[in-house]
Amino acid sequence: MAFLDPDHPMFRRAWVRWATAIVPLAWAVLEFAQGGPFWGILFGAAGIYAFYVLILNRKGGGTGGTDGKEG
């Protein structure tokens, strides 16, 4: 079982994949700006991992072909 499964039906839509990667990265920036390096590193690592798994290393390539369409 993977920590973040890119083949899960929830990640079919491109905007969900991008949001899953960008939100933790944005939160990391906020934590660093407020002086919380531990949480900044933690959320930054989570965002980088999500970006790698869901965007860069996604099997099936590109937008997935089923953006916004079920079945």
Summary of the structure (lengths in Angstrom):
residues: 71
radius of gyration: 13.6
end to end distance: 24.3
largest distance: 45.8
contacts: 170
relative contact order: 0.20
helix: 62%
strand: 0%
